[in-house]
Amino acid sequence: MNSVEAEDLMATLVSAYVWVASSDEGVAGIEFEKFKRVFVESPFATQIAPEDLTPVRHAFKDMVSLFEENFEKAMQLTQKRLKGYSNSPMISEEIYRISRAAVVADLNIKEVEETVLKTISEALGRATT
């Protein structure tokens, strides 16, 4: 994976996570720390040094701002990014795993979050149950 592909994937991982996290009541300040924990475990995060997550932090803050300012536009951007990985089963599973972590992180699964996860799954071309 070259650096441009890695940046695109990072942006997609961030977008999907923030979409789920912001779907209920907005994104709490500690949410980046939760995202960071699952992100650094990703086999696809090898282009980003775990000790310098500044680009990831900026992407995260930018997506949070976009979701707060224009939820519809942020959702459409995220869906477009997700569709770019619909033919990549391993990457799709990782995007979904990280997205799901946003729900698990707050230990309070809400119906709206499950709906967003289903939409993410469908955009990725995953089978839904």
N, C-alpha and C positions, 0 to 999 in steps of 0.2 A: 504494500500500500504506500503510495507516494504521499508527500506532505499535503497536497491539495485534497486528495481523497480522504486523508486522515482528518483534515479540518472540516470537510463536508460531513463526515460521519460524526465528528464531535458535535457539530451544530445540530445534527439530527437527534443525537442522544439527549442533548440539552433541551431541545424543543419539545421532544416527547415527554421527558420527565417534568418539565415546567408546565406543560399542558395538563397533565394529570394532577400535579400539585396545586395548580391554580383553579382547578375546576370546581372545587367546593367553596372555599372561603378565602382564597388568595394564598400567596406564598409567604410562609413565616421566615424570619431572618435566619433561623438555623437550618433552613432547607438546603442551602448550598453544602453545608457540612455533611448532610445525609447523602446528597448526590455524589459528593466527592468520594465517599467511602465505597459506593458501588462502582463509580466510574474507574477508579484506579485498579479495581479488580478485573476490569474488562480486558480480554485478550486483544481487543481492537484499539486500546488506548496506548499502544506502545510508542507512538510518535510524540506523546506528551510526557515530559519528565514529571514523575509524581511530586518531586520537591518544588516544581515551578508550575503551578496550575493557574497562573495569571490569565492566560488566554481563555481557559475554561471558565474561570470566575467572571471575566468580562462578558463572555457569550451568555452565561447564565443570567447575569444582571440585565443584559440587553433584552433577553427573552422575557424575563419577568416584567420589565418595563413595557414591552410590546403587548403582552397579555393584559396588563393593567390598563393601558391606553386604548387598545383596539383589539379586543378579544377575538373578534371574527377574522381580522387580518392575520393575527398570530396563528389562529387555528388553521387557516388556509395555507399559510406558509409551512406549517408543520406537516400537514397532510401531503403537500407537494414534496417535501423532503423525504417523508416516509415512503412514498410511492417509488422513489428512486432506488429503494432497497427491496422491492417486492420480489425480485428474482434472485435474491441472495439469502437463502434460508438460514445460514449461520449468523449472518449479520442481523437479519430480521428477528431471530430469537434473542439476540443480545439486546437489541433495541427494546423489545418487549420486556425482557427481564429487568432492564434498568427502569423502564416506565413503571412497571409493577412495583418497584422499590419505593416509588413515591407514595403508593397506597399503603404499603406495609410500614413505611417509616412513621406514619402518625398513629398506627395501631387502631385506626378508626375508619374502616372501609365504608364508603358511602355509595349510594346507588349511582350518583352522577360520575364518580370516579370509575366505577365498573363500566358505565356507558362509554366513557372516554377510552378506557382500555380496549373495549370491544371495537371501537372505531379505529384505534391504532392497529389492532390486530388485523382488521379487514384491509386497511390501507397497505399493510405489509404483505398482504396475500396469505396470511396465516389462516388455518382452519379454525373456526370458532365453534364453541360448544353451546 
